[in-house]
Amino acid sequence: MLTVDTFKVNLEGQSFNLVQTEPQHFDALYQVASDPELWVQHPQSDRWKPDVFKRFFEAGLQNPEGCFTIVDRSSGEVVGSTRFYGFNAREPSIRLGYSFVARSLWGGAANQAVKHTQLSFLFQHVDAVYFEIGERNTRSQKALAKFPVESYPQDERAIQVGNLLYRMRRDAYIEMTS
């Protein structure tokens, strides 16, 4: 039976491992997240501040579907974080987001590598994956456009936080990776 615990796993990718976030990951994640430039286009643009990031981090620890710390396989360095959230057993679907990676990885293959690791796992379990992206976050919108996503009608949650909503269906992802 598919439950939120299905998603509390560690994932190994070719370049990055995604390990379930633990309290001891705070310092390494904050070292990455403390860069104000990471959050300029984000709806919560002050997430680089220690108290704001601490709330974000603690919410990740409490997230029913878990939270990942992204680790570079070659260096062992913590380079970011991402989450699954909003599991819907009826569809079945899940949301993927709350992601950030070090600016040193922007413009390269990191985002796609991490997303492929996540999506390969998710589409073994769900029919659709949803992404919420801030309306002003053009960098993340462009990165997501490399995947077979479709704009999706906004739901109340996305509207409240000023996000756009996108959906990727399993068949579209399988076709892309075939």
LUMDOTI-919040 format. One record per residue: residue number from 1; x, y, z of N, C-alpha, C in turn. Coordinates in nm, 2 decimals. Each point is the difference from the previous one (the first is absolute). Example, Ala and Ser with C-alpha at 12.3 -4.5 7.8 and 13.67 -1.06 7.14 Angstrom:
% LUMDOTI-919040
+-----+--------+--------+--------+--------+--------+--------+--------+--------+--------+
: num :    n_X :    n_Y :    n_Z :   ca_X :   ca_Y :   ca_Z :    c_X :    c_Y :    c_Z :
+-----+--------+--------+--------+--------+--------+--------+--------+--------+--------+
:   1 :   1.32 :  -0.57 :   0.78 :  -0.09 :   0.12 :   0.00 :   0.09 :   0.12 :   0.00 :
:   2 :  -0.04 :   0.11 :  -0.07 :   0.09 :   0.11 :   0.00 :  -0.08 :   0.11 :   0.08 :
+-----+--------+--------+--------+--------+--------+--------+--------+--------+--------+
//
This chain:
% LUMDOTI-919040
+-----+--------+--------+--------+--------+--------+--------+--------+--------+--------+
: num :    n_X :    n_Y :    n_Z :   ca_X :   ca_Y :   ca_Z :    c_X :    c_Y :    c_Z :
+-----+--------+--------+--------+--------+--------+--------+--------+--------+--------+
:   1 :   0.08 :  -0.12 :   0.00 :  -0.08 :   0.12 :   0.00 :   0.09 :   0.12 :   0.00 :
:   2 :  -0.04 :   0.10 :  -0.08 :   0.08 :   0.12 :  -0.01 :  -0.04 :   0.10 :   0.11 :
:   3 :   0.10 :   0.04 :   0.08 :  -0.02 :   0.10 :   0.11 :   0.11 :   0.10 :  -0.01 :
:   4 :  -0.01 :   0.11 :   0.08 :   0.11 :   0.10 :   0.00 :   0.13 :  -0.06 :   0.04 :
:   5 :   0.01 :  -0.11 :   0.07 :   0.12 :  -0.06 :   0.04 :   0.08 :  -0.06 :  -0.12 :
:   6 :  -0.08 :  -0.03 :  -0.11 :   0.06 :  -0.05 :  -0.12 :   0.11 :   0.10 :  -0.05 :
:   7 :  -0.02 :   0.13 :   0.03 :   0.09 :   0.10 :  -0.06 :   0.12 :   0.04 :   0.09 :
:   8 :   0.00 :  -0.06 :   0.12 :   0.11 :   0.03 :   0.09 :   0.12 :  -0.10 :  -0.02 :
:   9 :   0.07 :   0.02 :  -0.11 :   0.10 :  -0.09 :  -0.04 :   0.13 :   0.09 :  -0.03 :
:  10 :   0.11 :  -0.07 :  -0.02 :   0.12 :   0.06 :  -0.04 :   0.01 :  -0.04 :  -0.15 :
:  11 :   0.04 :   0.09 :  -0.09 :   0.01 :  -0.02 :  -0.14 :   0.15 :   0.02 :  -0.05 :
:  12 :   0.04 :  -0.09 :  -0.08 :   0.14 :   0.01 :  -0.06 :  -0.01 :   0.04 :  -0.14 :
:  13 :   0.06 :   0.11 :  -0.04 :   0.01 :   0.03 :  -0.14 :   0.14 :  -0.01 :  -0.05 :
:  14 :   0.03 :   0.03 :  -0.12 :   0.13 :  -0.01 :  -0.06 :   0.09 :   0.10 :   0.06 :
:  15 :  -0.04 :   0.12 :   0.02 :   0.08 :   0.11 :   0.05 :  -0.03 :   0.04 :   0.14 :
:  16 :  -0.13 :  -0.02 :   0.05 :  -0.04 :   0.05 :   0.13 :  -0.08 :  -0.11 :   0.07 :
:  17 :   0.02 :  -0.01 :   0.13 :  -0.08 :  -0.08 :   0.09 :  -0.10 :   0.09 :   0.07 :
:  18 :  -0.12 :  -0.05 :   0.02 :  -0.10 :   0.07 :   0.07 :  -0.03 :  -0.08 :   0.13 :
:  19 :   0.04 :   0.06 :   0.11 :  -0.01 :  -0.07 :   0.13 :  -0.11 :   0.07 :   0.08 :
:  20 :  -0.07 :  -0.08 :   0.08 :  -0.10 :   0.06 :   0.08 :   0.07 :   0.10 :   0.10 :
:  21 :  -0.06 :   0.12 :   0.00 :   0.06 :   0.10 :   0.09 :  -0.01 :  -0.03 :   0.15 :
:  22 :   0.10 :   0.02 :   0.07 :   0.01 :  -0.02 :   0.14 :   0.04 :   0.13 :   0.07 :
:  23 :  -0.03 :   0.02 :   0.13 :   0.04 :   0.12 :   0.06 :   0.14 :   0.04 :  -0.01 :
:  24 :   0.09 :  -0.09 :  -0.01 :   0.15 :   0.03 :  -0.01 :   0.03 :   0.06 :  -0.14 :
:  25 :  -0.09 :   0.00 :  -0.10 :   0.03 :   0.06 :  -0.13 :  -0.02 :   0.15 :   0.00 :
:  26 :  -0.06 :   0.05 :   0.11 :  -0.03 :   0.15 :   0.00 :   0.12 :   0.09 :  -0.04 :
:  27 :   0.11 :  -0.02 :   0.07 :   0.11 :   0.09 :  -0.03 :   0.05 :   0.00 :  -0.14 :
:  28 :   0.01 :  -0.12 :  -0.06 :   0.05 :  -0.01 :  -0.14 :  -0.11 :   0.05 :  -0.09 :
:  29 :  -0.12 :  -0.02 :   0.02 :  -0.11 :   0.06 :  -0.08 :  -0.01 :   0.15 :   0.01 :
:  30 :   0.02 :   0.05 :   0.12 :  -0.01 :   0.14 :   0.02 :   0.12 :   0.07 :  -0.07 :
:  31 :   0.11 :  -0.07 :   0.00 :   0.12 :   0.06 :  -0.07 :  -0.03 :   0.03 :  -0.15 :
:  32 :  -0.08 :  -0.09 :  -0.06 :  -0.04 :   0.02 :  -0.14 :  -0.11 :   0.10 :   0.00 :
:  33 :  -0.10 :  -0.01 :   0.08 :  -0.12 :   0.08 :   0.00 :   0.02 :   0.15 :   0.04 :
:  34 :   0.11 :   0.02 :   0.07 :   0.03 :   0.14 :   0.05 :   0.04 :   0.10 :  -0.11 :
:  35 :   0.01 :  -0.05 :  -0.12 :   0.03 :   0.09 :  -0.12 :  -0.13 :   0.07 :  -0.04 :
:  36 :  -0.01 :   0.13 :   0.02 :  -0.12 :   0.07 :  -0.03 :  -0.04 :  -0.01 :  -0.15 :
:  37 :   0.09 :  -0.02 :  -0.09 :  -0.02 :  -0.01 :  -0.14 :  -0.09 :  -0.12 :  -0.03 :
:  38 :   0.01 :  -0.10 :   0.08 :  -0.09 :  -0.12 :  -0.03 :  -0.15 :   0.03 :   0.00 :
:  39 :  -0.03 :   0.10 :   0.08 :  -0.14 :   0.02 :   0.03 :  -0.06 :   0.13 :  -0.06 :
:  40 :   0.07 :   0.07 :  -0.09 :  -0.04 :   0.12 :  -0.06 :  -0.14 :  -0.01 :  -0.07 :
:  41 :  -0.02 :  -0.11 :  -0.08 :  -0.12 :  -0.01 :  -0.07 :  -0.10 :  -0.09 :   0.07 :
:  42 :   0.03 :  -0.04 :   0.12 :  -0.09 :  -0.08 :   0.08 :  -0.11 :   0.08 :   0.07 :
:  43 :  -0.12 :  -0.06 :   0.02 :  -0.10 :   0.07 :   0.07 :   0.04 :   0.04 :   0.15 :
:  44 :   0.08 :  -0.08 :   0.06 :   0.05 :   0.03 :   0.13 :   0.15 :   0.03 :  -0.01 :
:  45 :   0.03 :   0.13 :  -0.05 :   0.13 :   0.04 :  -0.04 :   0.10 :   0.02 :   0.12 :
:  46 :  -0.05 :  -0.01 :   0.12 :   0.08 :   0.02 :   0.12 :   0.04 :  -0.14 :   0.06 :
:  47 :  -0.01 :  -0.10 :  -0.07 :   0.03 :  -0.14 :   0.05 :   0.15 :  -0.01 :   0.04 :
:  48 :   0.08 :   0.08 :  -0.05 :   0.14 :   0.00 :   0.04 :   0.03 :   0.04 :   0.14 :
:  49 :  -0.10 :   0.07 :   0.07 :   0.02 :   0.04 :   0.14 :  -0.01 :  -0.12 :   0.09 :
:  50 :   0.09 :  -0.01 :   0.10 :   0.00 :  -0.12 :   0.09 :  -0.13 :  -0.04 :   0.06 :
:  51 :  -0.08 :   0.09 :   0.05 :  -0.13 :  -0.03 :   0.06 :  -0.10 :  -0.05 :  -0.10 :
:  52 :   0.00 :   0.06 :  -0.12 :  -0.09 :  -0.04 :  -0.10 :   0.04 :  -0.14 :  -0.06 :
:  53 :   0.12 :  -0.02 :  -0.02 :   0.05 :  -0.13 :  -0.05 :  -0.03 :  -0.11 :   0.10 :
:  54 :   0.02 :   0.03 :   0.13 :  -0.02 :  -0.10 :   0.11 :  -0.15 :  -0.05 :  -0.01 :
:  55 :  -0.09 :   0.10 :  -0.02 :  -0.14 :  -0.05 :  -0.01 :  -0.02 :  -0.08 :  -0.12 :
:  56 :   0.06 :   0.03 :  -0.12 :  -0.01 :  -0.08 :  -0.12 :   0.06 :  -0.14 :   0.03 :
:  57 :   0.12 :   0.00 :   0.06 :   0.06 :  -0.13 :   0.03 :  -0.08 :  -0.09 :   0.09 :
:  58 :  -0.06 :   0.06 :   0.11 :  -0.08 :  -0.08 :   0.09 :  -0.13 :  -0.05 :  -0.06 :
:  59 :  -0.05 :   0.08 :  -0.10 :  -0.12 :  -0.04 :  -0.07 :   0.03 :  -0.12 :  -0.09 :
:  60 :   0.12 :   0.00 :  -0.05 :   0.05 :  -0.12 :  -0.08 :   0.01 :  -0.12 :   0.08 :
:  61 :   0.05 :   0.01 :   0.12 :   0.02 :  -0.11 :   0.09 :  -0.14 :  -0.06 :   0.04 :
:  62 :  -0.10 :   0.09 :   0.01 :  -0.14 :  -0.04 :   0.04 :  -0.08 :  -0.04 :  -0.12 :
:  63 :   0.05 :   0.02 :  -0.12 :  -0.08 :  -0.04 :  -0.12 :  -0.03 :  -0.14 :  -0.01 :
:  64 :  -0.13 :  -0.04 :  -0.01 :  -0.04 :  -0.14 :   0.01 :   0.08 :  -0.09 :  -0.11 :
:  65 :   0.02 :   0.06 :  -0.11 :   0.07 :  -0.08 :  -0.11 :   0.15 :   0.01 :   0.00 :
:  66 :   0.05 :   0.06 :   0.11 :   0.15 :   0.01 :   0.01 :   0.06 :   0.12 :  -0.07 :
:  67 :   0.13 :   0.02 :   0.01 :   0.07 :   0.11 :  -0.06 :   0.14 :  -0.06 :  -0.03 :
:  68 :   0.05 :   0.05 :  -0.12 :   0.13 :  -0.05 :  -0.04 :   0.11 :   0.10 :   0.02 :
:  69 :   0.12 :  -0.04 :   0.04 :   0.12 :   0.08 :  -0.01 :   0.07 :  -0.06 :  -0.12 :
:  70 :   0.04 :   0.10 :  -0.09 :   0.07 :  -0.04 :  -0.12 :   0.15 :   0.00 :   0.02 :
:  71 :   0.06 :  -0.11 :  -0.03 :   0.15 :  -0.02 :   0.03 :   0.07 :  -0.03 :  -0.13 :
:  72 :   0.10 :   0.07 :  -0.04 :   0.08 :  -0.02 :  -0.12 :   0.08 :  -0.13 :   0.03 :
:  73 :  -0.02 :  -0.10 :  -0.09 :   0.06 :  -0.13 :   0.02 :   0.15 :   0.01 :  -0.01 :
:  74 :   0.06 :   0.08 :  -0.09 :   0.14 :   0.00 :  -0.01 :   0.07 :   0.07 :   0.11 :
:  75 :  -0.05 :   0.11 :   0.06 :   0.06 :   0.07 :   0.11 :  -0.05 :  -0.03 :   0.14 :
:  76 :  -0.12 :  -0.06 :   0.01 :  -0.07 :  -0.02 :   0.12 :  -0.06 :   0.13 :   0.06 :
:  77 :   0.01 :   0.11 :  -0.07 :  -0.05 :   0.13 :   0.04 :  -0.15 :   0.01 :  -0.01 :
:  78 :  -0.06 :   0.06 :   0.10 :  -0.14 :   0.03 :   0.00 :  -0.02 :   0.12 :  -0.09 :
:  79 :  -0.09 :  -0.01 :  -0.10 :  -0.02 :   0.10 :  -0.10 :  -0.14 :   0.06 :  -0.01 :
:  80 :  -0.09 :  -0.06 :   0.08 :  -0.14 :   0.05 :  -0.01 :  -0.10 :  -0.09 :   0.07 :
:  81 :  -0.12 :   0.03 :  -0.03 :  -0.12 :  -0.07 :   0.06 :  -0.12 :   0.00 :  -0.09 :
:  82 :  -0.08 :  -0.10 :   0.02 :  -0.13 :  -0.01 :  -0.08 :  -0.09 :  -0.09 :   0.08 :
:  83 :  -0.13 :   0.00 :  -0.04 :  -0.10 :  -0.07 :   0.07 :  -0.11 :  -0.06 :  -0.09 :
:  84 :  -0.06 :  -0.11 :   0.04 :  -0.13 :  -0.04 :  -0.05 :  -0.10 :   0.04 :   0.11 :
:  85 :  -0.12 :   0.04 :  -0.05 :  -0.10 :   0.04 :   0.10 :  -0.14 :  -0.01 :  -0.07 :
:  86 :  -0.10 :   0.01 :   0.08 :  -0.14 :   0.01 :  -0.06 :  -0.04 :  -0.13 :  -0.06 :
:  87 :   0.04 :  -0.12 :   0.05 :  -0.04 :  -0.12 :  -0.06 :  -0.15 :  -0.01 :   0.00 :
:  88 :  -0.06 :  -0.05 :  -0.12 :  -0.14 :  -0.02 :  -0.02 :  -0.02 :  -0.14 :  -0.04 :
:  89 :  -0.05 :  -0.08 :   0.09 :  -0.01 :  -0.15 :  -0.03 :  -0.11 :  -0.02 :  -0.11 :
:  90 :  -0.10 :   0.09 :  -0.01 :  -0.11 :  -0.03 :  -0.09 :   0.04 :   0.01 :  -0.15 :
:  91 :   0.10 :   0.09 :  -0.03 :   0.03 :   0.03 :  -0.14 :   0.09 :  -0.12 :  -0.06 :
:  92 :   0.09 :  -0.06 :   0.05 :   0.10 :   0.05 :   0.10 :   0.10 :   0.10 :  -0.05 :
:  93 :   0.03 :   0.10 :   0.08 :   0.10 :   0.10 :  -0.04 :   0.07 :   0.05 :   0.12 :
:  94 :   0.11 :   0.08 :  -0.03 :   0.08 :   0.06 :   0.11 :   0.05 :   0.13 :  -0.06 :
:  95 :   0.04 :   0.09 :   0.09 :   0.07 :   0.13 :  -0.04 :   0.15 :  -0.02 :   0.03 :
:  96 :   0.07 :   0.07 :  -0.09 :   0.15 :   0.00 :   0.01 :   0.04 :   0.15 :   0.01 :
:  97 :   0.08 :   0.04 :   0.10 :   0.04 :   0.13 :   0.01 :   0.08 :   0.04 :   0.12 :
:  98 :  -0.01 :   0.13 :   0.04 :   0.08 :   0.05 :   0.11 :   0.15 :  -0.03 :  -0.03 :
:  99 :   0.03 :   0.01 :  -0.12 :   0.14 :  -0.03 :  -0.05 :   0.09 :   0.12 :  -0.01 :
: 100 :   0.12 :  -0.03 :   0.04 :   0.11 :   0.10 :  -0.03 :   0.13 :  -0.07 :  -0.01 :
: 101 :   0.09 :   0.05 :  -0.08 :   0.14 :  -0.05 :  -0.01 :   0.09 :   0.12 :   0.00 :
: 102 :   0.12 :  -0.03 :   0.04 :   0.11 :   0.11 :   0.00 :   0.01 :   0.07 :  -0.13 :
: 103 :   0.03 :   0.13 :   0.00 :   0.01 :   0.07 :  -0.12 :   0.11 :  -0.05 :  -0.09 :
: 104 :   0.10 :  -0.06 :   0.06 :   0.11 :  -0.06 :  -0.08 :  -0.05 :  -0.10 :  -0.10 :
: 105 :  -0.12 :  -0.06 :   0.03 :  -0.06 :  -0.10 :  -0.09 :  -0.10 :   0.05 :  -0.10 :
: 106 :  -0.03 :   0.13 :   0.01 :  -0.10 :   0.06 :  -0.09 :   0.05 :  -0.01 :  -0.15 :
: 107 :  -0.08 :  -0.02 :  -0.09 :   0.03 :   0.00 :  -0.14 :   0.06 :  -0.13 :  -0.05 :
: 108 :   0.03 :  -0.09 :   0.09 :   0.06 :  -0.13 :  -0.04 :  -0.11 :  -0.11 :   0.00 :
: 109 :   0.04 :  -0.12 :   0.02 :  -0.08 :  -0.12 :  -0.01 :  -0.06 :  -0.04 :   0.13 :
: 110 :   0.03 :   0.07 :   0.11 :  -0.04 :  -0.04 :   0.14 :  -0.15 :  -0.01 :   0.01 :
: 111 :  -0.07 :   0.10 :  -0.03 :  -0.15 :   0.00 :   0.02 :  -0.06 :  -0.12 :  -0.07 :
: 112 :   0.04 :  -0.01 :  -0.13 :  -0.06 :  -0.11 :  -0.08 :   0.04 :  -0.14 :   0.06 :
: 113 :   0.12 :  -0.01 :   0.05 :   0.04 :  -0.13 :   0.05 :  -0.08 :  -0.04 :   0.13 :
: 114 :  -0.01 :   0.10 :   0.09 :  -0.08 :  -0.02 :   0.12 :  -0.14 :  -0.03 :  -0.03 :
: 115 :  -0.06 :   0.08 :  -0.09 :  -0.15 :  -0.03 :  -0.04 :  -0.01 :  -0.13 :  -0.06 :
: 116 :   0.09 :  -0.04 :  -0.09 :  -0.02 :  -0.14 :  -0.06 :   0.01 :  -0.11 :   0.10 :
: 117 :   0.09 :   0.02 :   0.10 :   0.01 :  -0.10 :   0.11 :  -0.14 :  -0.01 :   0.07 :
: 118 :  -0.05 :   0.12 :   0.03 :  -0.13 :   0.00 :   0.07 :  -0.12 :  -0.05 :  -0.08 :
: 119 :   0.00 :   0.04 :  -0.13 :  -0.11 :  -0.04 :  -0.08 :   0.00 :  -0.15 :  -0.04 :
: 120 :   0.12 :  -0.05 :  -0.02 :   0.01 :  -0.15 :  -0.02 :  -0.06 :  -0.08 :   0.11 :
: 121 :   0.03 :   0.05 :   0.12 :  -0.06 :  -0.07 :   0.12 :  -0.15 :   0.03 :   0.01 :
: 122 :  -0.04 :   0.12 :  -0.01 :  -0.14 :   0.03 :   0.02 :  -0.09 :  -0.07 :  -0.10 :
: 123 :   0.04 :   0.00 :  -0.13 :  -0.09 :  -0.06 :  -0.10 :  -0.01 :  -0.15 :   0.01 :
: 124 :   0.07 :  -0.06 :   0.10 :  -0.03 :  -0.14 :   0.03 :  -0.12 :  -0.01 :   0.10 :
: 125 :  -0.04 :   0.11 :   0.05 :  -0.11 :   0.00 :   0.10 :  -0.12 :   0.09 :  -0.03 :
: 126 :   0.02 :   0.10 :  -0.08 :  -0.11 :   0.10 :  -0.02 :  -0.02 :   0.02 :  -0.15 :
: 127 :  -0.12 :   0.05 :  -0.03 :  -0.03 :   0.03 :  -0.14 :   0.03 :   0.14 :  -0.04 :
: 128 :   0.01 :   0.10 :   0.10 :   0.03 :   0.14 :  -0.04 :   0.09 :   0.06 :   0.11 :
: 129 :   0.08 :   0.09 :  -0.04 :   0.08 :   0.08 :   0.09 :  -0.03 :   0.15 :  -0.03 :
: 130 :  -0.02 :   0.07 :   0.11 :  -0.04 :   0.15 :  -0.01 :   0.12 :   0.08 :   0.05 :
: 131 :   0.02 :   0.11 :  -0.06 :   0.11 :   0.10 :   0.03 :  -0.07 :   0.13 :   0.03 :
: 132 :   0.04 :   0.07 :   0.11 :  -0.05 :   0.14 :   0.02 :   0.13 :   0.08 :  -0.01 :
: 133 :  -0.01 :   0.11 :  -0.08 :   0.11 :   0.09 :  -0.02 :  -0.05 :   0.14 :   0.01 :
: 134 :   0.08 :   0.08 :   0.08 :  -0.04 :   0.14 :   0.01 :  -0.02 :   0.07 :  -0.13 :
: 135 :  -0.10 :   0.09 :   0.00 :  -0.03 :   0.07 :  -0.13 :   0.12 :   0.08 :  -0.05 :
: 136 :   0.09 :   0.05 :   0.09 :   0.11 :   0.08 :  -0.05 :   0.13 :  -0.09 :  -0.01 :
: 137 :  -0.01 :  -0.13 :   0.02 :   0.12 :  -0.08 :   0.00 :   0.02 :  -0.06 :  -0.14 :
: 138 :   0.05 :   0.09 :  -0.09 :   0.02 :  -0.04 :  -0.14 :   0.11 :  -0.10 :  -0.01 :
: 139 :   0.10 :   0.00 :   0.09 :   0.11 :  -0.10 :  -0.01 :  -0.06 :  -0.14 :   0.02 :
: 140 :  -0.08 :  -0.02 :   0.10 :  -0.06 :  -0.13 :   0.02 :  -0.10 :  -0.04 :  -0.11 :
: 141 :  -0.07 :   0.10 :  -0.05 :  -0.10 :  -0.03 :  -0.11 :   0.08 :  -0.04 :  -0.12 :
: 142 :   0.11 :   0.06 :  -0.03 :   0.08 :  -0.04 :  -0.12 :   0.06 :  -0.14 :   0.02 :
: 143 :   0.04 :  -0.03 :   0.12 :   0.06 :  -0.13 :   0.03 :  -0.11 :  -0.11 :  -0.01 :
: 144 :  -0.12 :   0.03 :   0.04 :  -0.11 :  -0.10 :  -0.01 :  -0.05 :  -0.02 :  -0.14 :
: 145 :   0.02 :   0.10 :  -0.08 :  -0.04 :  -0.01 :  -0.14 :   0.08 :  -0.10 :  -0.08 :
: 146 :   0.11 :  -0.05 :   0.05 :   0.08 :  -0.11 :  -0.06 :  -0.07 :  -0.13 :   0.02 :
: 147 :  -0.11 :  -0.01 :   0.08 :  -0.07 :  -0.12 :   0.02 :  -0.14 :   0.01 :  -0.06 :
: 148 :  -0.06 :  -0.12 :  -0.02 :  -0.13 :   0.00 :  -0.06 :  -0.12 :   0.04 :   0.09 :
: 149 :   0.00 :   0.13 :   0.04 :  -0.10 :   0.04 :   0.09 :  -0.11 :   0.08 :  -0.07 :
: 150 :  -0.11 :   0.01 :   0.06 :  -0.11 :   0.09 :  -0.05 :  -0.05 :   0.09 :   0.11 :
: 151 :  -0.03 :   0.12 :  -0.04 :  -0.06 :   0.09 :   0.10 :  -0.13 :  -0.06 :   0.05 :
: 152 :  -0.03 :   0.02 :   0.12 :  -0.11 :  -0.06 :   0.06 :  -0.08 :   0.11 :   0.07 :
: 153 :  -0.14 :  -0.01 :   0.00 :  -0.08 :   0.10 :   0.07 :   0.05 :   0.01 :   0.15 :
: 154 :   0.01 :   0.13 :   0.04 :   0.05 :   0.03 :   0.13 :  -0.10 :  -0.06 :   0.10 :
: 155 :   0.05 :  -0.05 :   0.11 :  -0.08 :  -0.05 :   0.11 :   0.01 :   0.11 :   0.11 :
: 156 :  -0.08 :  -0.01 :   0.10 :  -0.01 :   0.10 :   0.11 :   0.14 :   0.01 :   0.06 :
: 157 :   0.07 :  -0.11 :   0.03 :   0.13 :   0.01 :   0.07 :   0.10 :   0.08 :  -0.09 :
: 158 :   0.01 :  -0.03 :  -0.12 :   0.10 :   0.07 :  -0.09 :  -0.04 :   0.15 :  -0.01 :
: 159 :  -0.12 :   0.03 :  -0.01 :  -0.05 :   0.14 :  -0.01 :   0.04 :   0.08 :   0.13 :
: 160 :  -0.02 :  -0.06 :   0.11 :   0.03 :   0.06 :   0.13 :   0.14 :   0.05 :   0.01 :
: 161 :   0.09 :  -0.08 :  -0.05 :   0.15 :   0.03 :   0.02 :   0.06 :   0.06 :  -0.13 :
: 162 :  -0.09 :   0.03 :  -0.10 :   0.05 :   0.07 :  -0.12 :   0.08 :  -0.09 :  -0.09 :
: 163 :  -0.04 :  -0.13 :  -0.02 :   0.07 :  -0.09 :  -0.08 :  -0.08 :  -0.04 :  -0.12 :
: 164 :   0.08 :  -0.04 :  -0.11 :  -0.06 :  -0.06 :  -0.11 :   0.00 :  -0.15 :   0.02 :
: 165 :  -0.09 :  -0.08 :  -0.06 :  -0.01 :  -0.14 :   0.02 :   0.02 :  -0.07 :  -0.14 :
: 166 :   0.08 :  -0.10 :   0.00 :   0.03 :  -0.08 :  -0.11 :  -0.02 :  -0.15 :   0.03 :
: 167 :  -0.03 :  -0.08 :  -0.10 :  -0.02 :  -0.14 :   0.02 :   0.08 :  -0.08 :  -0.10 :
: 168 :   0.06 :  -0.11 :   0.04 :   0.07 :  -0.09 :  -0.09 :  -0.07 :  -0.14 :   0.02 :
: 169 :  -0.04 :  -0.06 :  -0.11 :  -0.06 :  -0.13 :   0.01 :   0.10 :  -0.11 :  -0.03 :
: 170 :  -0.02 :  -0.12 :   0.06 :   0.09 :  -0.11 :  -0.01 :   0.03 :  -0.03 :  -0.15 :
: 171 :  -0.10 :  -0.01 :  -0.08 :   0.02 :  -0.04 :  -0.14 :   0.09 :   0.11 :  -0.08 :
: 172 :  -0.02 :   0.12 :   0.03 :   0.09 :   0.11 :  -0.06 :   0.14 :  -0.02 :   0.04 :
: 173 :   0.03 :  -0.03 :   0.13 :   0.13 :  -0.02 :   0.05 :   0.07 :  -0.12 :  -0.06 :
: 174 :  -0.08 :  -0.11 :  -0.01 :   0.05 :  -0.12 :  -0.06 :   0.04 :   0.02 :  -0.14 :
: 175 :  -0.09 :   0.07 :  -0.07 :   0.03 :   0.03 :  -0.15 :   0.13 :   0.08 :  -0.01 :
: 176 :   0.01 :   0.10 :   0.09 :   0.12 :   0.08 :   0.00 :   0.13 :  -0.07 :   0.02 :
: 177 :   0.00 :  -0.10 :   0.09 :   0.12 :  -0.07 :   0.04 :   0.02 :  -0.13 :  -0.09 :
: 178 :  -0.09 :  -0.03 :  -0.09 :   0.01 :  -0.12 :  -0.08 :   0.10 :   0.02 :  -0.12 :
+-----+--------+--------+--------+--------+--------+--------+--------+--------+--------+
//
